[in-house]
Amino acid sequence: MLVLPALTFLAQDEEFDPDTVTPGIWGFVITFLIMLVVLLLILDMVRRIRRTNYRIDVRERLAAEARDAEMAEADGQMTDASGALPPEDQGSSEPRPSDQGPDEASAR
């Protein structure tokens, strides 16, 4: 019981100076580590968002190419990914095997 009044007396003798109180080296190290972890999380988030945006762009391009291919098939023309007609269809006067009847295809 006598210890508590003695501690109170010792605490009153020491004066508190707010200019000399610092977090110390451990405070600096912990703050630096937290900052480093946050920075790494931000970089990872940016990388994942960029990857997701690239995937969305590729899906949109593939969907557009599929729509173009369907429209070309509906028009009766077959095109490749660049939109150009295949070489055999451009200047060929010979009918394709699919355009020939069963008798004409077997004669060749």
C-alpha positions in Angstrom: 0.0 0.0 0.0 2.9 2.3 0.6 4.2 1.7 -2.9 1.5 3.7 -4.6 2.1 7.0 -2.8 5.8 6.6 -3.4 5.3 6.1 -7.2 3.1 9.2 -7.2 5.7 11.2 -5.5 8.4 10.1 -8.0 6.2 10.8 -10.9 5.6 14.4 -9.7 9.4 15.0 -9.4 10.0 14.2 -13.1 8.8 16.9 -15.4 7.3 15.9 -18.7 8.9 17.5 -21.8 6.9 16.9 -25.0 9.9 17.9 -27.2 12.1 15.0 -25.9 9.4 12.3 -26.4 9.9 10.4 -29.7 8.6 7.1 -31.0 12.2 5.9 -31.2 13.7 3.6 -33.7 11.0 0.9 -33.4 8.3 3.5 -34.2 10.2 4.5 -37.3 10.7 0.8 -38.4 7.1 -0.1 -37.9 5.9 3.0 -39.7 8.3 2.3 -42.6 7.1 -1.3 -42.8 3.4 -0.3 -42.9 4.2 2.3 -45.6 6.0 -0.4 -47.6 3.1 -2.9 -47.3 0.6 -0.2 -48.4 2.8 0.7 -51.4 3.0 -3.0 -52.5 -0.8 -3.4 -52.1 -1.3 -0.3 -54.3 1.0 -1.6 -57.0 -0.7 -5.0 -57.0 -4.1 -3.4 -57.2 -3.0 -1.3 -60.2 -1.6 -4.3 -61.9 -4.8 -6.3 -61.4 -7.0 -3.5 -62.7 -4.8 -3.0 -65.8 -5.0 -6.8 -66.5 -8.8 -6.8 -66.1 -9.1 -3.8 -68.5 -6.9 -5.7 -71.1 -9.1 -8.7 -70.8 -12.2 -6.6 -71.4 -10.7 -5.1 -74.5 -9.8 -8.5 -75.9 -13.3 -9.8 -75.3 -14.8 -6.8 -77.0 -12.5 -7.2 -80.0 -13.4 -10.9 -80.2 -17.1 -10.2 -80.0 -16.7 -7.5 -82.7 -14.9 -10.0 -85.0 -17.5 -12.6 -84.4 -20.3 -10.2 -85.3 -18.4 -9.2 -88.4 -17.9 -12.8 -89.4 -21.6 -13.5 -88.9 -22.6 -10.5 -91.0 -20.2 -11.6 -93.7 -21.6 -15.1 -93.7 -25.1 -13.7 -93.9 -24.0 -11.6 -96.9 -22.5 -14.7 -98.5 -18.9 -13.6 -98.3 -16.3 -15.2 -96.1 -13.6 -12.9 -94.7 -10.6 -13.4 -92.5 -9.8 -11.4 -89.4 -8.4 -8.5 -91.3 -11.6 -8.1 -93.3 -10.1 -9.1 -96.7 -11.5 -11.8 -98.8 -9.6 -15.1 -99.0 -7.3 -15.3 -102.2 -9.4 -18.0 -103.9 -12.5 -15.9 -103.7 -11.1 -12.7 -105.0 -10.6 -13.3 -108.7 -11.5 -16.9 -109.2 -14.0 -17.6 -112.0 -14.1 -21.3 -111.0 -17.0 -22.3 -108.8 -16.1 -23.6 -105.4 -16.8 -27.2 -104.6 -19.6 -26.2 -102.3 -21.3 -24.3 -105.2 -21.1 -27.4 -107.5 -23.7 -30.1 -107.5 -22.8 -33.6 -106.5 -22.3 -34.8 -110.1 -19.8 -32.0 -110.9 -17.8 -32.5 -107.7 -17.4 -36.2 -108.4 -16.4 -35.6 -112.0 -13.2 -34.0 -110.9 
